[in-house]
Amino acid sequence: MSDKMLHVEVMYALPDEQHVFEVIVTHTMHVGDIIYNSGVLDVYPEIDLAKNKVGVFSRVVKLDALVHDGDRIEIYRPSLADPKEIRRRRAECAKLEGRADPVMGGEMNPQRKLK
């Protein structure tokens, strides 16, 4: 019984460049195996699959996931800043500057009477 061959892309993008590796794999290969065999780790040795998340068409998957013909495997760079921390800092600044309700934290209610 011959293995069905799949055409898959492995993509890694930096802020100023992106590289797409087109590979032909068997239908039994997992995402991690495909990434290792694609050559992306040779070109970008800074990729650490223990830290970097991977996905298929913008959906995060595990390295043991299977792919379908025509899928694009994406290797994501780590986030430079935590979005929750950024929102918390922005809210604190708004409170200090008087642009936010000091009690509720949201926008100032113009009908609320200040003491």
Salt bridges, closest charged atoms under 4 A:
ASP71 OD2 - HIS68 ND1 3.72
GLU74 OE2 - ARG72 NH2 2.50
GLU85 OE2 - ARG88 NH2 2.58
GLU85 OE2 - ARG89 NE 3.17
GLU97 OE1 - ARG99 NE 2.68
ASP101 OD1 - ARG112 NH1 3.10
